[in-house]
């Protein structure tokens, strides 16, 4: 695949990640429907320049590293008896903030579900909601990894 | 020396989230600010040279205690997250406004919660702006007037004494440049009128 084609693929994938409508020209990729908030993700991409060519990938990497820490805390809090809902809410609030900053709307929506159960003091509901959070989180990771790989191949990123 | 650094405004960013710190740092740097980012209110106060014991202003005690830290940069603006463990952004705002040495530094609060009572309280207690997260470049663009206002009044806070004479010279040359610019604009206007 030549460079132009790669760049076109990158653009298509990006719009797929953002838009609510599945893109039929990318049958090989899983349907990427509305994973990312358009405004926020594009804002992040706009911050990339010659000085900072991989900003989005860097911040996403940071996000996944930090969420591992928060997930661990949430898991511990869910296991403890009695369940400390204030703590759970606090951890999830932190995580939700990060999802908002990178524009991960699907993950953020699952966080909102979690919050509902937390406020209701429903530990089982929290645990189920947390599974969904983790699922969406993982799915997004895969999509983003592919996206960044394509970018690199298309020569849109600085090779380290 | 270090004149190039003096041309840039220096912003102290405070946020316990590592992602948000990176984001605000990038937004500020892109807008040509010098940035120091810390992860807590207490670290912010430490950086500003204010220790918790010094918050009471006493005429006999120097308002900035010469601490053993090595920071020599002046801080022109503080931008802080609201929700932080320990000292909240609001607590930090209060401490800064109550401090004789720091009260004139403009403070901006950021928060993911759109709570009118929270926003009003911060603004009433001295915050210049309140940004909803995620912070955008358009928000950061709103900072400049607050910084320019501060500098023309000479209200920059210096942690270690800088060369005031040199600063005065710089202010004058900026004045001169501005006057030249206005003069040129007038000339252009006249030419235009004469067409």
Interface residues (C-beta under 8 A of the other chain):
Chain A: X40 X43 X44 X46 X47 X49 X52 X55 X58 X59 X62 X63 X66 X93 X94 X96 X97 X98 X100 X101 X102 X103
Chain B: X16 X17 X18 X19 X20 X22 X23 X26 X27 X30 X83 X112 X133 X134 X136 X137
